[in-house]
Amino acid sequence: MGDILPFKRPSPFEKHKGKTLCKSGFHKWKIKTDKKFDVKEGKLVTVFECERCGATKVEAR
């Protein structure tokens, strides 16, 4: 049998949760540890991901 999907639409609160701060430039960055080495550049990198919206940024060490 297949999975049962909810038919309820997400409320505006759930739909836009945390995006207003990120649009204003106030991301909540968290370090992502799965990728530590950039093959093309040959350098160690730190990958940050926003907890709210999922945006990523990369900084070379």
All heavy atoms as TSV, in Angstrom:
chain	resi	resn	atom	element	x	y	z
A	1	MET	N	N	0.835	-1.176	0.000
A	1	MET	CA	C	0.000	0.000	0.000
A	1	MET	C	C	0.885	1.246	0.000
A	1	MET	O	O	2.020	1.224	0.424
A	1	MET	CB	C	-0.904	0.025	1.221
A	1	MET	CG	C	-1.797	-1.176	1.312
A	1	MET	SD	S	-3.483	-0.919	1.752
A	1	MET	CE	C	-4.200	0.206	0.735
A	2	GLY	N	N	0.323	2.334	-0.474
A	2	GLY	CA	C	1.058	3.595	-0.533
A	2	GLY	C	C	0.949	4.394	0.748
A	2	GLY	O	O	0.211	4.041	1.672
A	3	ASP	N	N	1.701	5.453	0.796
A	3	ASP	CA	C	1.663	6.348	1.947
A	3	ASP	C	C	0.418	7.217	1.879
A	3	ASP	O	O	-0.035	7.594	0.797
A	3	ASP	CB	C	2.893	7.257	1.973
A	3	ASP	CG	C	4.171	6.470	2.196
A	3	ASP	OD1	O	4.097	5.408	2.841
A	3	ASP	OD2	O	5.225	6.920	1.721
A	4	ILE	N	N	-0.127	7.542	3.018
A	4	ILE	CA	C	-1.298	8.408	3.101
A	4	ILE	C	C	-0.815	9.849	3.174
A	4	ILE	O	O	-0.004	10.206	4.034
A	4	ILE	CB	C	-2.164	8.058	4.324
A	4	ILE	CG1	C	-2.681	6.636	4.184
A	4	ILE	CG2	C	-3.306	9.048	4.467
A	4	ILE	CD1	C	-3.424	6.122	5.383
A	5	LEU	N	N	-1.266	10.686	2.253
A	5	LEU	CA	C	-0.863	12.087	2.201
A	5	LEU	C	C	-1.910	12.966	2.861
A	5	LEU	O	O	-3.115	12.755	2.673
A	5	LEU	CB	C	-0.696	12.536	0.747
A	5	LEU	CG	C	0.328	11.755	-0.074
A	5	LEU	CD1	C	0.275	12.210	-1.519
A	5	LEU	CD2	C	1.703	11.957	0.496
A	6	PRO	N	N	-1.502	13.961	3.627
A	6	PRO	CA	C	-2.485	14.867	4.236
A	6	PRO	C	C	-3.047	15.823	3.177
A	6	PRO	O	O	-2.331	16.296	2.305
A	6	PRO	CB	C	-1.663	15.627	5.273
A	6	PRO	CG	C	-0.270	15.568	4.770
A	6	PRO	CD	C	-0.142	14.265	4.037
A	7	PHE	N	N	-4.340	16.082	3.262
A	7	PHE	CA	C	-4.994	16.973	2.320
A	7	PHE	C	C	-5.074	18.405	2.826
A	7	PHE	O	O	-5.506	19.286	2.122
A	7	PHE	CB	C	-6.410	16.471	2.001
A	7	PHE	CG	C	-6.389	15.216	1.181
A	7	PHE	CD1	C	-6.753	14.008	1.732
A	7	PHE	CD2	C	-5.992	15.254	-0.149
A	7	PHE	CE1	C	-6.737	12.859	0.968
A	7	PHE	CE2	C	-5.971	14.114	-0.911
A	7	PHE	CZ	C	-6.346	12.907	-0.353
A	8	LYS	N	N	-4.656	18.636	4.070
A	8	LYS	CA	C	-4.730	19.958	4.671
A	8	LYS	C	C	-3.655	20.873	4.072
A	8	LYS	O	O	-2.500	20.498	3.977
A	8	LYS	CB	C	-4.520	19.835	6.175
A	8	LYS	CG	C	-4.590	21.129	6.921
A	8	LYS	CD	C	-4.287	20.899	8.385
A	8	LYS	CE	C	-3.929	22.206	9.032
A	8	LYS	NZ	N	-3.365	22.026	10.357
A	9	ARG	N	N	-4.053	22.062	3.661
A	9	ARG	CA	C	-3.093	23.045	3.166
A	9	ARG	C	C	-2.292	23.600	4.330
A	9	ARG	O	O	-2.828	23.781	5.421
A	9	ARG	CB	C	-3.810	24.209	2.494
A	9	ARG	CG	C	-4.282	23.926	1.134
A	9	ARG	CD	C	-4.764	25.200	0.512
A	9	ARG	NE	N	-5.052	24.972	-0.880
A	9	ARG	CZ	C	-5.359	25.905	-1.741
A	9	ARG	NH1	N	-5.449	27.157	-1.333
A	9	ARG	NH2	N	-5.603	25.621	-2.987
A	10	PRO	N	N	-1.008	23.896	4.098
A	10	PRO	CA	C	-0.240	24.506	5.181
A	10	PRO	C	C	-0.729	25.928	5.446
A	10	PRO	O	O	-1.051	26.668	4.511
A	10	PRO	CB	C	1.192	24.503	4.664
A	10	PRO	CG	C	1.088	24.372	3.192
A	10	PRO	CD	C	-0.192	23.644	2.924
A	11	SER	N	N	-0.766	26.294	6.706
A	11	SER	CA	C	-1.196	27.638	7.061
A	11	SER	C	C	-0.108	28.633	6.651
A	11	SER	O	O	1.042	28.257	6.437
A	11	SER	CB	C	-1.440	27.728	8.564
A	11	SER	OG	O	-0.222	27.596	9.263
A	12	PRO	N	N	-0.458	29.915	6.508
A	12	PRO	CA	C	0.563	30.910	6.166
A	12	PRO	C	C	1.715	30.930	7.163
A	12	PRO	O	O	2.854	31.163	6.791
A	12	PRO	CB	C	-0.200	32.229	6.180
A	12	PRO	CG	C	-1.608	31.854	5.896
A	12	PRO	CD	C	-1.790	30.503	6.528
A	13	PHE	N	N	1.438	30.657	8.432
A	13	PHE	CA	C	2.483	30.605	9.439
A	13	PHE	C	C	3.472	29.482	9.134
A	13	PHE	O	O	4.681	29.662	9.203
A	13	PHE	CB	C	1.873	30.405	10.829
A	13	PHE	CG	C	2.902	30.210	11.904
A	13	PHE	CD1	C	3.647	31.283	12.376
A	13	PHE	CD2	C	3.143	28.964	12.452
A	13	PHE	CE1	C	4.598	31.108	13.361
A	13	PHE	CE2	C	4.086	28.779	13.440
A	13	PHE	CZ	C	4.811	29.862	13.893
A	14	GLU	N	N	2.958	28.302	8.801
A	14	GLU	CA	C	3.828	27.170	8.483
A	14	GLU	C	C	4.546	27.368	7.153
A	14	GLU	O	O	5.698	26.984	6.999
A	14	GLU	CB	C	3.006	25.889	8.422
A	14	GLU	CG	C	2.406	25.468	9.742
A	14	GLU	CD	C	1.381	24.357	9.580
A	14	GLU	OE1	O	1.040	24.019	8.435
A	14	GLU	OE2	O	0.931	23.830	10.612
A	15	LYS	N	N	3.877	27.984	6.203
A	15	LYS	CA	C	4.425	28.152	4.865
A	15	LYS	C	C	5.606	29.123	4.853
A	15	LYS	O	O	6.592	28.911	4.156
A	15	LYS	CB	C	3.329	28.652	3.932
A	15	LYS	CG	C	3.720	28.699	2.478
A	15	LYS	CD	C	2.531	29.117	1.632
A	15	LYS	CE	C	2.902	29.192	0.180
A	15	LYS	NZ	N	1.791	29.655	-0.647
A	16	HIS	N	N	5.529	30.199	5.627
A	16	HIS	CA	C	6.551	31.239	5.618
A	16	HIS	C	C	7.379	31.252	6.891
A	16	HIS	O	O	8.009	32.259	7.202
A	16	HIS	CB	C	5.898	32.608	5.422
A	16	HIS	CG	C	5.127	32.709	4.153
A	16	HIS	ND1	N	5.727	32.706	2.916
A	16	HIS	CD2	C	3.796	32.780	3.906
A	16	HIS	CE1	C	4.800	32.788	1.972
A	16	HIS	NE2	N	3.624	32.828	2.547
A	17	LYS	N	N	7.394	30.153	7.616
A	17	LYS	CA	C	8.081	30.094	8.907
A	17	LYS	C	C	9.576	30.344	8.737
A	17	LYS	O	O	10.263	29.632	8.022
A	17	LYS	CB	C	7.869	28.733	9.547
A	17	LYS	CG	C	8.431	28.628	10.936
A	17	LYS	CD	C	8.119	27.285	11.543
A	17	LYS	CE	C	8.689	27.195	12.936
A	17	LYS	NZ	N	8.434	25.902	13.531
A	18	GLY	N	N	10.097	31.389	9.382
A	18	GLY	CA	C	11.512	31.683	9.403
A	18	GLY	C	C	12.060	32.383	8.177
A	18	GLY	O	O	13.237	32.677	8.106
A	19	LYS	N	N	11.248	32.654	7.177
A	19	LYS	CA	C	11.771	33.239	5.947
A	19	LYS	C	C	11.875	34.758	6.006
A	19	LYS	O	O	12.633	35.338	5.244
A	19	LYS	CB	C	10.895	32.827	4.755
A	19	LYS	CG	C	10.998	31.349	4.452
A	19	LYS	CD	C	10.285	30.995	3.192
A	19	LYS	CE	C	10.416	29.521	2.918
A	19	LYS	NZ	N	9.713	29.109	1.736
A	20	THR	N	N	11.149	35.404	6.901
A	20	THR	CA	C	11.202	36.859	6.949
A	20	THR	C	C	12.551	37.341	7.470
A	20	THR	O	O	13.084	38.327	6.970
A	20	THR	CB	C	10.065	37.423	7.823
A	20	THR	OG1	O	10.143	36.833	9.110
A	20	THR	CG2	C	8.719	37.117	7.207
A	21	LEU	N	N	13.109	36.643	8.446
A	21	LEU	CA	C	14.429	37.018	8.945
A	21	LEU	C	C	15.495	36.787	7.883
A	21	LEU	O	O	16.394	37.596	7.698
A	21	LEU	CB	C	14.776	36.219	10.204
A	21	LEU	CG	C	14.054	36.636	11.469
A	21	LEU	CD1	C	14.329	35.624	12.569
A	21	LEU	CD2	C	14.484	38.009	11.900
A	22	CYS	N	N	15.400	35.690	7.163
A	22	CYS	CA	C	16.399	35.360	6.147
A	22	CYS	C	C	16.334	36.339	4.975
A	22	CYS	O	O	17.368	36.671	4.390
A	22	CYS	CB	C	16.200	33.932	5.654
A	22	CYS	SG	S	16.540	32.699	6.930
A	23	LYS	N	N	15.153	36.800	4.624
A	23	LYS	CA	C	15.040	37.787	3.550
A	23	LYS	C	C	15.706	39.101	3.929
A	23	LYS	O	O	16.195	39.833	3.080
A	23	LYS	CB	C	13.570	38.050	3.212
A	23	LYS	CG	C	12.937	36.959	2.394
A	23	LYS	CD	C	11.519	37.317	2.038
A	23	LYS	CE	C	10.851	36.213	1.258
A	23	LYS	NZ	N	9.460	36.517	0.937
A	24	SER	N	N	15.749	39.396	5.218
A	24	SER	CA	C	16.385	40.617	5.703
A	24	SER	C	C	17.881	40.448	5.928
A	24	SER	O	O	18.549	41.387	6.345
A	24	SER	CB	C	15.733	41.061	7.017
A	24	SER	OG	O	14.357	41.283	6.830
A	25	GLY	N	N	18.411	39.249	5.684
A	25	GLY	CA	C	19.839	39.008	5.825
A	25	GLY	C	C	20.255	38.437	7.167
A	25	GLY	O	O	21.435	38.358	7.465
A	26	PHE	N	N	19.309	38.030	7.992
A	26	PHE	CA	C	19.619	37.484	9.312
A	26	PHE	C	C	19.455	35.967	9.287
A	26	PHE	O	O	18.519	35.406	9.856
A	26	PHE	CB	C	18.711	38.100	10.380
A	26	PHE	CG	C	18.925	39.569	10.548
A	26	PHE	CD1	C	18.069	40.476	9.960
A	26	PHE	CD2	C	20.000	40.037	11.278
A	26	PHE	CE1	C	18.267	41.838	10.104
A	26	PHE	CE2	C	20.205	41.397	11.435
A	26	PHE	CZ	C	19.339	42.295	10.841
A	27	HIS	N	N	20.390	35.292	8.610
A	27	HIS	CA	C	20.355	33.840	8.535
A	27	HIS	C	C	20.842	33.240	9.845
A	27	HIS	O	O	21.538	33.887	10.626
A	27	HIS	CB	C	21.255	33.339	7.398
A	27	HIS	CG	C	20.738	33.679	6.047
A	27	HIS	ND1	N	19.756	32.958	5.420
A	27	HIS	CD2	C	21.066	34.671	5.184
A	27	HIS	CE1	C	19.517	33.481	4.233
A	27	HIS	NE2	N	20.288	34.530	4.065
A	28	LYS	N	N	20.477	31.997	10.075
A	28	LYS	CA	C	20.922	31.258	11.252
A	28	LYS	C	C	21.855	30.158	10.748
A	28	LYS	O	O	21.436	29.038	10.468
A	28	LYS	CB	C	19.714	30.663	11.978
A	28	LYS	CG	C	20.020	30.085	13.325
A	28	LYS	CD	C	18.733	29.690	14.020
A	28	LYS	CE	C	19.016	29.190	15.412
A	28	LYS	NZ	N	17.780	28.806	16.094
A	29	TRP	N	N	23.151	30.496	10.593
A	29	TRP	CA	C	24.109	29.599	9.968
A	29	TRP	C	C	24.516	28.475	10.917
A	29	TRP	O	O	24.734	28.679	12.095
A	29	TRP	CB	C	25.359	30.359	9.533
A	29	TRP	CG	C	25.096	31.389	8.501
A	29	TRP	CD1	C	25.213	32.732	8.653
A	29	TRP	CD2	C	24.662	31.185	7.153
A	29	TRP	NE1	N	24.898	33.370	7.481
A	29	TRP	CE2	C	24.549	32.448	6.542
A	29	TRP	CE3	C	24.362	30.064	6.398
A	29	TRP	CZ2	C	24.157	32.612	5.219
A	29	TRP	CZ3	C	23.958	30.235	5.071
A	29	TRP	CH2	C	23.859	31.483	4.505
A	30	LYS	N	N	24.613	27.270	10.346
A	30	LYS	CA	C	25.075	26.096	11.070
A	30	LYS	C	C	26.100	25.395	10.182
A	30	LYS	O	O	25.910	25.290	8.977
A	30	LYS	CB	C	23.907	25.157	11.364
A	30	LYS	CG	C	24.284	23.970	12.195
A	30	LYS	CD	C	23.078	23.131	12.512
A	30	LYS	CE	C	23.492	21.931	13.359
A	30	LYS	NZ	N	22.362	21.050	13.609
A	31	ILE	N	N	27.187	24.912	10.768
A	31	ILE	CA	C	28.245	24.268	10.001
A	31	ILE	C	C	27.794	22.877	9.570
A	31	ILE	O	O	27.281	22.096	10.372
A	31	ILE	CB	C	29.545	24.163	10.822
A	31	ILE	CG1	C	30.070	25.553	11.140
A	31	ILE	CG2	C	30.594	23.362	10.072
A	31	ILE	CD1	C	31.285	25.572	12.033
A	32	LYS	N	N	27.980	22.593	8.282
A	32	LYS	CA	C	27.660	21.291	7.711
A	32	LYS	C	C	28.970	20.521	7.592
A	32	LYS	O	O	29.927	21.004	7.002
A	32	LYS	CB	C	27.022	21.500	6.338
A	32	LYS	CG	C	26.100	20.434	5.913
A	32	LYS	CD	C	25.406	20.845	4.634
A	32	LYS	CE	C	24.590	19.702	4.122
A	32	LYS	NZ	N	24.014	19.996	2.831
A	33	THR	N	N	29.043	19.325	8.147
A	33	THR	CA	C	30.316	18.630	8.263
A	33	THR	C	C	30.533	17.544	7.218
A	33	THR	O	O	31.575	16.891	7.242
A	33	THR	CB	C	30.436	17.988	9.648
A	33	THR	OG1	O	29.343	17.104	9.839
A	33	THR	CG2	C	30.448	19.044	10.733
A	34	ASP	N	N	29.620	17.332	6.285
A	34	ASP	CA	C	29.799	16.229	5.342
A	34	ASP	C	C	30.792	16.545	4.227
A	34	ASP	O	O	31.414	15.641	3.683
A	34	ASP	CB	C	28.460	15.798	4.744
A	34	ASP	CG	C	27.761	16.921	4.015
A	34	ASP	OD1	O	28.169	18.072	4.170
A	34	ASP	OD2	O	26.786	16.629	3.291
A	35	LYS	N	N	30.986	17.808	3.874
A	35	LYS	CA	C	31.930	18.169	2.817
A	35	LYS	C	C	32.991	19.093	3.409
A	35	LYS	O	O	32.706	20.220	3.760
A	35	LYS	CB	C	31.191	18.880	1.675
A	35	LYS	CG	C	32.082	19.229	0.505
A	35	LYS	CD	C	31.290	19.938	-0.570
A	35	LYS	CE	C	32.194	20.356	-1.691
A	35	LYS	NZ	N	31.516	21.156	-2.696
A	36	LYS	N	N	34.236	18.598	3.486
A	36	LYS	CA	C	35.293	19.383	4.113
A	36	LYS	C	C	36.401	19.757	3.146
A	36	LYS	O	O	37.269	20.541	3.493
A	36	LYS	CB	C	35.896	18.601	5.280
A	36	LYS	CG	C	34.910	18.344	6.390
A	36	LYS	CD	C	35.549	17.606	7.527
A	36	LYS	CE	C	34.525	17.313	8.600
A	36	LYS	NZ	N	35.091	16.592	9.712
A	37	PHE	N	N	36.402	19.181	1.935
A	37	PHE	CA	C	37.496	19.405	1.007
A	37	PHE	C	C	36.935	19.705	-0.378
A	37	PHE	O	O	36.101	18.963	-0.892
A	37	PHE	CB	C	38.391	18.165	0.952
A	37	PHE	CG	C	39.670	18.379	0.210
A	37	PHE	CD1	C	40.713	19.070	0.787
A	37	PHE	CD2	C	39.828	17.890	-1.069
A	37	PHE	CE1	C	41.908	19.263	0.112
A	37	PHE	CE2	C	41.010	18.082	-1.750
A	37	PHE	CZ	C	42.051	18.772	-1.159
A	38	ASP	N	N	37.382	20.801	-0.979
A	38	ASP	CA	C	36.966	21.166	-2.328
A	38	ASP	C	C	37.969	20.577	-3.314
A	38	ASP	O	O	39.149	20.930	-3.300
A	38	ASP	CB	C	36.902	22.681	-2.475
A	38	ASP	CG	C	36.305	23.106	-3.796
A	38	ASP	OD1	O	35.784	22.243	-4.523
A	38	ASP	OD2	O	36.363	24.305	-4.106
A	39	VAL	N	N	37.506	19.683	-4.169
A	39	VAL	CA	C	38.398	18.970	-5.078
A	39	VAL	C	C	38.942	19.898	-6.156
A	39	VAL	O	O	40.122	19.843	-6.500
A	39	VAL	CB	C	37.653	17.775	-5.721
A	39	VAL	CG1	C	38.552	17.051	-6.707
A	39	VAL	CG2	C	37.168	16.819	-4.649
A	40	LYS	N	N	38.112	20.773	-6.706
A	40	LYS	CA	C	38.550	21.657	-7.785
A	40	LYS	C	C	39.602	22.657	-7.312
A	40	LYS	O	O	40.592	22.908	-7.986
A	40	LYS	CB	C	37.363	22.407	-8.379
A	40	LYS	CG	C	36.445	21.526	-9.186
A	40	LYS	CD	C	35.352	22.337	-9.829
A	40	LYS	CE	C	34.437	21.453	-10.638
A	40	LYS	NZ	N	33.358	22.222	-11.275
A	41	GLU	N	N	39.390	23.248	-6.157
A	41	GLU	CA	C	40.324	24.233	-5.617
A	41	GLU	C	C	41.503	23.576	-4.905
A	41	GLU	O	O	42.571	24.157	-4.814
A	41	GLU	CB	C	39.603	25.170	-4.640
A	41	GLU	CG	C	38.563	26.056	-5.276
A	41	GLU	CD	C	39.179	27.175	-6.079
A	41	GLU	OE1	O	40.261	27.663	-5.694
A	41	GLU	OE2	O	38.582	27.547	-7.097
A	42	GLY	N	N	41.302	22.380	-4.386
A	42	GLY	CA	C	42.352	21.704	-3.637
A	42	GLY	C	C	42.557	22.298	-2.261
A	42	GLY	O	O	43.664	22.318	-1.742
A	43	LYS	N	N	41.484	22.812	-1.651
A	43	LYS	CA	C	41.581	23.479	-0.353
A	43	LYS	C	C	40.532	22.929	0.610
A	43	LYS	O	O	39.513	22.384	0.193
A	43	LYS	CB	C	41.336	24.981	-0.510
A	43	LYS	CG	C	42.353	25.693	-1.360
A	43	LYS	CD	C	42.010	27.156	-1.476
A	43	LYS	CE	C	42.988	27.885	-2.375
A	43	LYS	NZ	N	42.628	29.288	-2.540
A	44	LEU	N	N	40.813	23.124	1.881
A	44	LEU	CA	C	39.802	22.831	2.891
A	44	LEU	C	C	38.751	23.930	2.883
A	44	LEU	O	O	39.087	25.107	2.742
A	44	LEU	CB	C	40.432	22.750	4.276
A	44	LEU	CG	C	41.317	21.541	4.540
A	44	LEU	CD1	C	42.010	21.710	5.876
A	44	LEU	CD2	C	40.509	20.280	4.527
A	45	VAL	N	N	37.497	23.562	3.009
A	45	VAL	CA	C	36.415	24.538	3.010
A	45	VAL	C	C	35.488	24.269	4.188
A	45	VAL	O	O	35.443	23.171	4.733
A	45	VAL	CB	C	35.587	24.496	1.700
A	45	VAL	CG1	C	36.415	24.921	0.519
A	45	VAL	CG2	C	34.997	23.131	1.471
A	46	THR	N	N	34.761	25.302	4.574
A	46	THR	CA	C	33.719	25.191	5.577
A	46	THR	C	C	32.403	25.518	4.909
A	46	THR	O	O	32.252	26.589	4.322
A	46	THR	CB	C	33.961	26.174	6.740
A	46	THR	OG1	O	35.263	25.949	7.264
A	46	THR	CG2	C	32.942	25.977	7.835
A	47	VAL	N	N	31.452	24.589	4.975
A	47	VAL	CA	C	30.143	24.783	4.358
A	47	VAL	C	C	29.157	25.132	5.461
A	47	VAL	O	O	29.036	24.416	6.452
A	47	VAL	CB	C	29.687	23.507	3.613
A	47	VAL	CG1	C	28.312	23.710	3.004
A	47	VAL	CG2	C	30.692	23.125	2.548
A	48	PHE	N	N	28.476	26.261	5.297
A	48	PHE	CA	C	27.451	26.699	6.235
A	48	PHE	C	C	26.084	26.545	5.586
A	48	PHE	O	O	25.932	26.802	4.395
A	48	PHE	CB	C	27.650	28.170	6.606
A	48	PHE	CG	C	28.919	28.439	7.354
A	48	PHE	CD1	C	30.058	28.861	6.693
A	48	PHE	CD2	C	28.966	28.280	8.720
A	48	PHE	CE1	C	31.229	29.123	7.369
A	48	PHE	CE2	C	30.136	28.541	9.419
A	48	PHE	CZ	C	31.272	28.962	8.746
A	49	GLU	N	N	25.093	26.129	6.374
A	49	GLU	CA	C	23.722	26.013	5.888
A	49	GLU	C	C	22.791	26.708	6.876
A	49	GLU	O	O	22.930	26.550	8.092
A	49	GLU	CB	C	23.325	24.549	5.748
A	49	GLU	CG	C	21.946	24.351	5.165
A	49	GLU	CD	C	21.597	22.894	4.967
A	49	GLU	OE1	O	22.090	22.053	5.737
A	49	GLU	OE2	O	20.827	22.617	4.051
A	50	CYS	N	N	21.852	27.486	6.337
A	50	CYS	CA	C	20.886	28.175	7.190
A	50	CYS	C	C	19.871	27.160	7.703
A	50	CYS	O	O	19.321	26.373	6.934
A	50	CYS	CB	C	20.197	29.286	6.405
A	50	CYS	SG	S	18.971	30.191	7.381
A	51	GLU	N	N	19.625	27.188	9.004
A	51	GLU	CA	C	18.665	26.258	9.606
A	51	GLU	C	C	17.236	26.572	9.198
A	51	GLU	O	O	16.397	25.690	9.133
A	51	GLU	CB	C	18.781	26.289	11.122
A	51	GLU	CG	C	20.060	25.712	11.650
A	51	GLU	CD	C	20.123	25.741	13.164
A	51	GLU	OE1	O	19.213	26.296	13.810
A	51	GLU	OE2	O	21.102	25.197	13.709
A	52	ARG	N	N	16.965	27.844	8.919
A	52	ARG	CA	C	15.589	28.243	8.607
A	52	ARG	C	C	15.213	27.992	7.155
A	52	ARG	O	O	14.204	27.384	6.861
A	52	ARG	CB	C	15.399	29.714	8.935
A	52	ARG	CG	C	15.486	30.043	10.392
A	52	ARG	CD	C	15.111	31.503	10.605
A	52	ARG	NE	N	15.611	31.964	11.873
A	52	ARG	CZ	C	16.618	32.782	12.023
A	52	ARG	NH1	N	17.234	33.284	10.981
A	52	ARG	NH2	N	17.005	33.154	13.214
A	53	CYS	N	N	16.045	28.519	6.223
A	53	CYS	CA	C	15.630	28.496	4.813
A	53	CYS	C	C	16.423	27.523	3.957
A	53	CYS	O	O	16.050	27.261	2.821
A	53	CYS	CB	C	15.732	29.905	4.207
A	53	CYS	SG	S	17.409	30.519	4.057
A	54	GLY	N	N	17.524	26.991	4.451
A	54	GLY	CA	C	18.299	26.014	3.693
A	54	GLY	C	C	19.326	26.594	2.752
A	54	GLY	O	O	19.935	25.888	1.970
A	55	ALA	N	N	19.565	27.899	2.808
A	55	ALA	CA	C	20.577	28.533	1.957
A	55	ALA	C	C	21.968	28.078	2.408
A	55	ALA	O	O	22.174	27.767	3.583
A	55	ALA	CB	C	20.472	30.049	2.049
A	56	THR	N	N	22.910	28.007	1.461
A	56	THR	CA	C	24.256	27.569	1.805
A	56	THR	C	C	25.275	28.617	1.408
A	56	THR	O	O	25.060	29.386	0.464
A	56	THR	CB	C	24.618	26.259	1.107
A	56	THR	OG1	O	24.499	26.430	-0.299
A	56	THR	CG2	C	23.729	25.115	1.566
A	57	LYS	N	N	26.388	28.636	2.132
A	57	LYS	CA	C	27.526	29.476	1.764
A	57	LYS	C	C	28.792	28.691	2.079
A	57	LYS	O	O	28.807	27.844	2.978
A	57	LYS	CB	C	27.506	30.824	2.468
A	57	LYS	CG	C	27.847	30.801	3.946
A	57	LYS	CD	C	27.933	32.209	4.492
A	57	LYS	CE	C	28.302	32.203	5.973
A	57	LYS	NZ	N	28.438	33.540	6.502
A	58	VAL	N	N	29.854	28.969	1.331
A	58	VAL	CA	C	31.112	28.251	1.461
A	58	VAL	C	C	32.220	29.248	1.741
A	58	VAL	O	O	32.322	30.278	1.089
A	58	VAL	CB	C	31.424	27.466	0.167
A	58	VAL	CG1	C	32.740	26.737	0.299
A	58	VAL	CG2	C	30.314	26.488	-0.161
A	59	GLU	N	N	33.039	28.931	2.739
A	59	GLU	CA	C	34.192	29.767	3.057
A	59	GLU	C	C	35.442	28.898	2.998
A	59	GLU	O	O	35.473	27.807	3.551
A	59	GLU	CB	C	34.066	30.372	4.452
A	59	GLU	CG	C	33.041	31.455	4.556
A	59	GLU	CD	C	33.025	32.094	5.934
A	59	GLU	OE1	O	33.841	31.705	6.794
A	59	GLU	OE2	O	32.187	32.972	6.158
A	60	ALA	N	N	36.473	29.397	2.322
A	60	ALA	CA	C	37.749	28.695	2.279
A	60	ALA	C	C	38.525	29.009	3.552
A	60	ALA	O	O	38.449	30.100	4.087
A	60	ALA	CB	C	38.542	29.112	1.056
A	61	ARG	N	N	39.275	28.035	4.015
A	61	ARG	CA	C	40.075	28.244	5.227
A	61	ARG	C	C	41.432	28.756	4.878
A	61	ARG	O	O	42.015	28.524	3.913
A	61	ARG	CB	C	40.228	26.952	6.002
A	61	ARG	CG	C	38.935	26.523	6.626
A	61	ARG	CD	C	39.198	25.415	7.596
A	61	ARG	NE	N	38.027	24.567	7.652
A	61	ARG	CZ	C	37.993	23.443	8.304
A	61	ARG	NH1	N	39.041	22.999	8.918
A	61	ARG	NH2	N	36.909	22.730	8.345
